[in-house]
Amino acid sequence: MTRTTESQMVRQRIRRGDYDGQTSGLAPGHVQGNLIILPQDWAAEFLRFCQLNPKPCPLLSVSEPGSPYVPSLGAEIDLRTDLPRYRVYRNGDLVDRPTDISALWREDLVAFLIGCSFSFEDALTSDGIPLRHQTLGKVVPMYRTSILCVPAGRFSGPMVVSMRPMKAADAIRAVQITTRFPAVHGAPVHLGRPDLIGISKISQPDYGEAIPVEEDEMPVFWACGVTPQAALLAARPPLAIGHEPGCMLVTDLLNSRQASF
């Protein structure tokens, strides 16, 4: 009898409609992924955008046109039902936040799964580095920055970063740890003053929820897989589907297998 893994159990709960919250901390040890779904005639340009911007858009997998399945990430994954909440865009406008996109699925859709910082969070907490958004039960704060991505065809826009406050010693250790995980964003892109990367108010994130930064801490910023959603707003495809920030796909891949050394 095949044993059901923790990642499969999480997806089953989501698929049944029993859970629609953030996935940070769920199925420890398993890779989580950001989702972008586009019509096939937009897919090649988006693939190029990811290839040119691997820091915020590290590709884990790309589906076959019309298929909601990604067997390389988990044999039973169904992208139409297995994320807690989705975002649906039409011509660049956010029009819905459903928990199931089965009714929207078409034969010309291509899905892209992009590495998520929740994976390296597992390595950070295993090393004893506290993560305040997890302690507070909040979605990690994310910000649009003044760092511009390399454009590809109709796709362009700013890098989005996620922020975790840390004491200096923890920040140094976090750099050392996350450098080993290029498939899930790797090392931070900035430490310290948020204004230097175009963030005017650290207390007002563009996505996620605000968390406090104490006087003896510095904000540490990692490239974030929400970046493609910012690019979608500029490109304005007729249909695009992403995930609600913080609500990722929990895969069967192991974080330990993503380390580069």
N, C-alpha and C positions, 0 to 999 in steps of 0.2 A: 504493500500500500504506500503510495507516494505521500510524503509529509507536506502539509501546507506551510509555506514559509510565512514569516511575519509580514513581508512585503505583499504577498498575495492576500493575506487577511485584511490588510489595510485597504487594498483595492476593492475587495469584496464588500467591505463596509460602505465605501464610497459609492460603488455601483448599485447597492441596494437603497441608497439614499439615506443611510444612517449617519453619515458624516459629511459636512460641507464646510469645514473650517480649514485653517492653515495646516500645512504638513510638516513644519519644522519640528524635529524631534521624533517624528513617527518612523517606525521601522529602522531603528538605529543600525548603522553599518551598511545601509543600502543607498545607492545613488538615486538622487531625485533629479527631475528634468523639467525645464521650461518648454512650453508648447507654442508653436506657431503653425497655423494651417492656412494655405493659400491655394488659389486656383493654379493649375499646372502652367498656364501661360505667364505666371509671375514667378514660378519656382526657381528657374535658372538664375534670375537676377538676385533673388534672395539667397540662394546658395552661394553665389559669388560674394555677396555682402558679408556672409558669415566667414567665408574663407579669408577675406581681407581684414576682418575684425575678430580674430580668434580669442582675444581677451574677454570681451563681453559676450561673444557668441560662439563658444566652443561646442561644435556639433557632436552629439552622441549618436544620432541615427537620423535617417531620412526614409520615409515610407514610400512604397510604390504608389503611383497615382491611383486614386480611388480606393486604396486599402486603409482601413482604420487600425491596422495591426502593425506592430513593430517587434517581430519575434526575437530580434537581437537584444532587446531589453527585457523581454519576459514573454513566455509562450502564450499566456492567457490575457495579455493586455489588450484592451479595447479603448482606443483614444476617444471614442464618443461618450463614454460613461465613466471612465476611471480617474478623472480629476475632480476635485471637490466642487469647483466652480470655474466657469469659462467667461471670457469676454468676447462678444461678437461685434465686429466693426463692419459697417457698410460705407464705402467711399470715405473712409477715414474717421467716421463718426461712431462712437460707442452707442450701440442700440439695445444691447441686452446682456444680462449676466446670468445665464442659465446654469443648471447643474447637470444637464444632459443635452448633447448636441446631435442626437441620432436623427432628428427631423431635419437637420440642416445638411446632413452628409450628402455629398455628390460624388460622381464617378471621376471628376477631374481634380479632386482635392489632393494636395500633397502635404504631409505633416513633417515638421522639423522638430526634433527634440534637442534641446540645448542644455549643456551642463549647468548645474545650480550650486550656489554657495552653501546650501544646506548640507551638501556632501562633505565639504571641508569643515563645516561646523562640528561634525562628528569627530574629526581628528583633533580639533581644538579642545572640545570638552573632554575627550579621552586623555588629553595632556594636562587637564586641570585648569584650563582657561575658562572663566565664567563668561556666559553670554547673556546680557541683561534682558534682551527681548524674549528669550526662552524663560528666564526666571519670572518675568512679568506676564508671560502668556500673550505676548503681542507679536504682530507681524513685523519683521525687521524693517526699519525705515529705509526708504530708497529715494534718490534725488537725481533729477536731471542736472547735468553739469555743462560747463563750457568746453569740455573736451569733445572734439568732433570726431565721429567715426569716418573711416574712409568710405566714400560713396561708391555705389555699384548700381549702374542703371538708374532706376527710379527710386532706389533706396538710399537714404542719407539721414543724418540727424545726430543728436548729441549722445554721448555715452551716459547711461544711467548707472549709478553706483549704489551699493548697499553699505550701511554704516553700522559699526559695532564699537562702542566706547571701551577703551582698555587702559589700564595703567601701562607706563612705559615699558616695564620689563615684559609684561604679557604681550604688548604690541610687537616687540622685537622677536619674541618666540613665535608669535602668530605668523610673522613674515617667513621665518625659517620653515614652519610647518606647511603653510599653504603654497610655498614655492614648489613643493613636491607634487602639486595637484593641478597641472596645467589644463587637464580635461574638464575641470570644474572651476575655472577662472584664475587659478594660480595665486600669486602674491598680490598684496594690495596695490592699487594704483596711486594712492595718496594717503599720507598720515598728517594729522594736525589741522592747520587752518583751512576750514571749508571754503572761505572766500576765494582762495587761490584757484579753486576749480569751479568757481561760479555759483556756489551755494551761499545765498545771502542769509537764510534763517535755518539753522540746524533744527530748530523746534518745529518747523513746518515742512515735513517731507512731502514729495510729490506722490509717493505711493507708500503703502504700509502705514505704520503708526509711529508717532514720536516717542522717543525714550530719552531719559535724562543722561547728560554727560557731566560727571562730577568734576570738581575742581582739580583733583589729582589724576584725571584721566585725559586722554586725547581721543578724538574721533578717528577711526581707522576705516578707510573706504576701499571696497573691492568692486571691480567691474561686475555688472549685474545682468542677468539674462532677461530682464525687462527691457533692456536696450532695444531689441527688435520691435517692441510695441511702440516705442517712440518713433522709430523709423516708419512704421505703418501709418502713423498720423500724417507724416509728410508725403508718403507715396500715394495714399488714398486708393488702394485696390478696391474693386467692387465688393469683395467679400474677404474678410480675414477673421480668423478665430485664434484667440490666445487664451491664457489662463488668468484668473484673478490673481494679482500679486500675493505670493505666499502660499498659493494653492497649487502644488506641483504634482507631476506624475511620479509616483513611487515605483521604481523599477526593481528588477531582481538582481541587477549588477551590484557588486560589492565595492564600497569605497576603497577598501584596502587594495583592490586590483587597479585603482586609478593612479596610484602613486608612481611617479616617474623614476624614483630611486629610493 
